[in-house]
Amino acid sequence: MTDLFHKGAGRPAPRDESYTARHIEVLEGLEPVRRRPGMYIGGTDERALHHLVAEVIDNAMDEAVAGHANRIDVEFLGDGSITVRDNG
């Protein structure tokens, strides 16, 4: 996996004109997450995966603290994946 924040990632900025509002593309729904996951989880490398798992566990804990769940299961699987479940 590569880190989206390394030098040279993404599209190059326009060279012959100034960056203006017309260069901004508004993405709706989950499209921004699909197209730029690094903006939401800090990259697409192994460190970003750990950050994403921490966020998912944090969300499950928020459910429990708010009284919407009373069980959180975290399972580390043999293939390197992780499953997080809550009953909220």
C-alpha positions, 0 to 999 in steps of 0.5 A: 500500500502507499501513503497518499501524503508522500511527495508526488501523490495525487494530481499535479496543480495547474501550472499556467493559471491560479488555483480558484474556486472553479478548481474545487470539486464537490463530492457527495455521500461516500464518494469523497471517502472512496476517491480520497480515503487518505483524507479520512484515515490518514493514508492507505498504508499499514499505519492508516489501517491501525488508525481506522481500527482505532476509530472503529473501536472508538465509535463502538465505545461511544455507543456503549457510553451512550447506553446503546450497547453493552458489548464490544467484540474485537477479533484478530483473524489469522489473515491479518484482518480485524473484526469489530462488533458491538450490539448498539 
